[in-house]
Structures are given as C-alpha cells and as structure tokens.
C-alpha cells in the first residue's frame, strides 16, 4: 500500500509541475503563427523559446508516441508485462524459500528463471530499436514544430522586469 501512495504522489507532482504548463490546442496548433525561419539563428532562437513555452505539450507528444510504440509492438508489451509481472509475483508470493518435493526453491532461483526466460524474450522484442524510433520521431516532431512556430508577442518582453 505504501508504494501506491508514493506512485500517487509522483503522478500528482508530475501533473502539478509538468502538465500544469500545457498550452491549449488552439495555441499549440495555431496555423497563423507558422512560418519558415529566415536563417539558422532565428530557427535556434525559436526552438529555444518554444521548447520552454510548450514543454508540457511536448511531453504529452512524447507520451503519446511512447504509447503508440508499445501498442504497435505487442511482443515488447508482452515482454515488459512478463518481466514486471514476474518481479511483482516473486516479491509478493515467494519472499521465503519453498520446499517442493526434494527441491528448495528460493527467491534467487525464481529471479534466475525469470531472467533466463525474460531477457531473450525482451531481446527478440527489440526495445533498443523502439527507443531509437521514439527518440527520432519525437525529435523530428518537436524540433519541426518549435522551429516553424513564431514566438508570441510576449517573447519580446521576456527579459523586461516589472517595476
């Protein structure tokens, strides 16, 4: 039960810090602010401003792409479920050694069996290629959006302090 409360606190903290900065879809997808940057310096300044301005939206894009990657790779989803479920089951149901016939089954032997089955299954599911697909597709979408979106008028007054 203690872990559930901690996980709830983590989700609450994430929602308060990262997702509180979500911009509305009308602002994120405003086609009137799209334009091609004149040069690399302007593109860099747009990327710098927009990655801070739309950080919550970009995190949401990465999350959606991650869910899509898992749903389109069912073997990876099965392998991760097998490993996570195996860890949870071993911790919950087998904390102490169990006598089965003449054999004593320890938690260490159960973890060994889990790894012997789970790691090859995970290797076949190709998590590394899925990770690099996620990094590449996120980078293309985020950098493309950030470089094409003109900063709003508020960016002109970003360094000015109020008196």
C-alpha positions in Angstrom: 0.0 0.0 0.0 2.9 2.3 0.7 4.1 2.0 -2.9 0.6 3.0 -4.2 0.7 6.2 -2.2 4.2 7.0 -3.4 3.2 6.4 -7.0 0.1 8.6 -6.5 2.4 11.4 -5.1 4.7 11.1 -8.1 1.7 11.3 -10.5 0.3 14.3 -8.6 3.7 16.1 -8.6 4.1 15.4 -12.3 0.7 16.8 -13.1 1.3 19.9 -11.0 4.8 20.7 -12.4 4.9 19.5 -16.0 1.3 19.2 -17.1 0.2 22.5 -15.5 2.1 24.3 -18.2 0.0 22.7 -21.0 -1.0 25.3 -23.6 -4.5 24.9 -25.1 -4.7 23.1 -28.5 -5.7 26.4 -30.2 -2.4 27.9 -29.2 -0.3 24.8 -29.9 -1.8 24.2 -33.3 -2.2 27.9 -34.3 -1.5 27.8 -38.1 -1.4 31.6 -38.3 1.9 31.5 -36.3 3.6 29.1 -38.7 6.4 30.5 -40.9 9.7 29.4 -42.2 12.7 30.8 -40.2 15.0 33.2 -42.2 18.2 31.6 -41.0 19.7 29.2 -38.6 20.0 31.8 -35.8 16.2 32.5 -36.0 15.4 28.8 -36.0 17.7 28.3 -33.0 16.0 31.2 -31.1 12.6 29.8 -31.9 13.5 26.3 -30.8 14.9 27.7 -27.5 11.8 29.8 -26.8 9.2 27.2 -28.0 10.7 24.3 -26.1 10.3 26.2 -22.9 6.9 27.6 -23.8 5.4 24.3 -25.0 7.3 21.9 -22.7 4.2 20.3 -21.3 2.7 19.8 -24.8 6.0 18.3 -26.0 6.0 15.9 -23.0 2.5 14.9 -23.9 3.6 14.3 -27.6 6.4 12.1 -26.3 4.0 10.2 -24.1 1.5 9.6 -26.9 4.3 8.4 -29.2 5.6 6.0 -26.5 2.1 4.5 -26.0 1.8 4.2 -29.8 5.2 2.4 -29.9 4.1 0.0 -27.3 0.8 -0.7 -28.9 2.4 -1.4 -32.3 5.0 -3.7 -30.8 2.9 -6.3 -28.9 5.9 -8.6 -28.3 7.6 -5.7 -26.4 4.4 -5.1 -24.4 4.3 -8.9 -23.6 7.9 -9.0 -22.6 7.7 -5.9 -20.4 4.5 -7.3 -18.8 6.1 -10.7 -18.2 9.2 -9.1 -16.5 7.2 -6.6 -14.4 4.6 -9.2 -13.5 7.3 -11.7 -12.7 9.0 -9.3 -10.4 5.7 -8.4 -8.7 4.7 -12.1 -8.3 8.0 -13.2 -6.9 8.1 -10.3 -4.4 4.5 -10.9 -3.3 4.2 -14.7 -3.3 7.7 -16.1 -2.8 9.6 -14.0 -0.2 10.6 -17.1 1.7 12.1 -20.4 0.3 9.5 -23.0 -0.6 10.0 -26.8 -0.3 8.7 -28.7 -3.4 9.5 -32.4 -3.1 13.2 -32.7 -2.5 14.0 -29.2 -4.0 14.1 -25.9 -2.2 13.0 -23.0 -4.4 14.5 -19.7 -3.3 13.7 -16.2 -4.5 17.1 -16.1 -6.2 16.3 -19.2 -8.3 13.0 -17.7 -9.3 14.7 -14.5 -10.4 17.2 -16.5 -12.3 14.4 -18.4 -14.1 12.6 -15.1 -14.8 15.8 -13.6 -16.3 16.5 -16.8 -18.4 13.1 -16.5 -20.0 12.5 -12.8 -19.9 15.8 -11.4 -21.2 15.8 -13.4 -24.5 12.1 -12.5 -24.9 12.9 -8.9 -24.4 15.8 -9.1 -26.8 13.6 -10.5 -29.6 11.1 -7.7 -28.9 13.8 -5.1 -29.9 13.4 -2.4 -27.2 16.5 -0.6 -28.5 15.1 0.0 -31.9 11.8 1.1 -30.4 13.7 3.5 -28.1 15.6 5.0 -31.1 12.4 5.3 -33.1 10.8 7.1 -30.2 13.8 9.5 -29.8 14.0 10.1 -33.6 10.3 10.7 -34.2 10.0 12.9 -31.1 13.0 15.0 -32.1 11.6 15.4 -35.7 8.2 16.4 -34.5 9.3 18.7 -31.7 12.1 20.4 -33.5 10.0 20.8 -36.6 7.1 22.4 -34.6 9.4 24.5 -32.5 11.3 25.9 -35.4 8.2 26.7 -37.5 6.2 28.4 -34.8 6.8 32.1 -34.4 7.2 33.2 -30.8 4.3 35.2 -29.5 4.5 38.9 -28.7 5.2 38.0 -25.0 8.6 36.8 -26.1 9.6 40.3 -26.9 9.1 41.3 -23.2 10.6 38.2 -21.7 13.7 39.9 -20.3 11.9 43.0 -19.1 11.3 43.1 -15.4 8.1 44.7 -13.9 8.6 47.8 -11.8 
